[in-house]
C-alpha cells in the first residue's frame, strides 16, 4: 500500500508500506543471511531513501532485520542472527520513501519484477500463493482552474451585486493547502 491514497505530487515524497504477516500455525524462522523480503522497485525516474522495518509485532530478532536498496531492489535479510516471525500474529512492515522526477504511473513491482515475502522459499507454508505484493502510485500535479461570474450591475452605491468565484481541480492529482477568500 502507499500513504498517498494512490496518488502523489510531483517531486514530493510518498511511502510504500509492505507488511509481511505470518498467518500460519507455525513459526517462520529465517537463518542469518536468509532473505525475508524482495521487492523489485520501479527503477526509472524515482529516487529512494533508506528503507527500514517498522511496526514489528511478535518478531523475535526484529533488530536483526536489515533492509537495503541497491539498483532499485529492496532486500530485507536476517543479518547477525536468526529472525522468527511468530505464528498467527507475527508481522513486520517495511516503509520505503520514494520521490518521482517525472509525472506518470509507477507500478511496484516494476514490470517483470517481483515483490515477495520469503522469495527463496526457505519457509514451508500451507499457502505459498499469498506472498506477493503490488501497488501503483500515480504521480502528477493538480491543474487548477478558476471561473468568475457576477450577478447584478456594479454601480457606485449599488447593493446586491455579487461575484461567484469557483476554483476546480481538473487534474488527476488532488490539491491541498489553504484557500482564503475575503
Order of alpha helices (4+ residues) and beta strands (2+ residues): beta-beta-beta-beta-beta-beta-beta-beta-beta-beta-beta-beta-beta-beta-beta-beta
